[in-house]
Amino acid sequence: MNNHPTRRENTMSRLMVSVSGVRGEIGRTLTPEIAAQFGSAFGTMLGAGATVVVGRDSRPSGPMIRSAVISGLLACGVRAIDLGLVTTPGAALMTGELKADGGVVITASHNPLPWNGIKFLRPTGLGLSVEAAARLKQIWESRDYAYVDPARCGTETTNDSTHATHVGKVLSIVDVKAIARRRFKVVLDSVNGAGGVGTAMLLKKLGCELIPMNAEPTGLFAHTPEPTEANLTDLCAEVARCGAAVGFAQDPDADRLALVDEHGTYIGEEYTLALCAAYVLGGRTGSAAANLSTSRMIDDIAARHGGTVFRTPVGEANVAGRMLEEGCIIGGEGNGGIIDPRVVPVRDSMAGMALVLAYLTATGRTLGELVGDIPRYAMIKAKFPCPADAAPKVAAAARKQYAGRKGAAFNDSDGLRIDLPSGWVHVRASNTEPIMRIIAEAPARDAAEALVEEVRQIAEPFVKG
Ligand code: MG
């Protein structure tokens, strides 16, 4: 044993408890004890007699964490329905379908294999509100659990209909026959996550000639699981080699979708939402929602079709919540997270794939051609150390500096986003680390870099020392 862990190990092994749930390294910070405690806390929050669905991604630690969470739930008199190995959108969908009082997904999303996590869902399938997440954390910290007397312990049942139910819902939003006539050749990289089984079912029903990669849900990820360009070189090569119309990449819990065009070119996760929005807003009248850090492409697309885009604080539940409030017909995040509320009000790679194939079918054009139709921007992401109390001062100073700029518009619902005719910049404090993130976008790379640099200089006096 190393008695002197490095600084990096200390950071890496922290148990992260946030509004999105709990994440930690298995056997180090995320243990069966911790998982049972959070099961007990969630059971206490919902109360005896509540029903909770529980799903897990394909990680080898999934059954261990699942059993511990369910143990805590049962101790509080909760009825647990084990969905088995399912995607995050699948678990969210079943929370609603089975009229459960809440849901739990055992997943660490795109984190590597040593990690796992516990995500808690509301009855609609959305992640917890900030208030509910704070209450859950407070119950966990107090260890004040409402255990029931032995005769009233909860019951556990299983339900294996998630994939079929999910596929049925996704098929209901597109013209299946029209897509099937195209006989699209599709390469699907599921990175040995939870997406492979249900997505293969979906693509076959859509008449696709499917070339699966890393389809077995072993949790032994064939490559670094985040669906970024650097991690998808094999998928790009396979799409080019077999002349496929499109390559789809999922993250391990299948809520994010990255696309590869017919030339084998990775086209970037920001385009997933832009393309889906172009299809949906082109065919139906309605509005869209996206978080403040998402590309301006969706605004350009909405403007073409006379639609509105609502911008929300970063966080999937914020986007989904706003979509439900405003009745948006499409929304999501620039990380490949597509939300079509007709399927489920959370990010769903399977809904995203169906919309992309429907767009190709409706236009008769290739993915590369459709990407070429969308205005191209350069996005720069940067961060700098910043104590939490300095963050509001940085935002206020930036607002002051840009206030006189022609056409400047401000959104301060999460840090500060400044929209200018020539681009935008969003600066916000991290929830988990003492840093500020700056994201800027402009038609040219040097203009985006200049925006980042300008905000960095405004911040400098506040973060010194
Ligand atoms: Mg994910």
Boltz pocket constraint, residues with backbone or C-beta under 6 A from the ligand:
constraints:
  - pocket:
      binder: B
      contacts: [[A, 109], [A, 110], [A, 251], [A, 252], [A, 253], [A, 254], [A, 255], [A, 256]]
      max_distance: 6.0
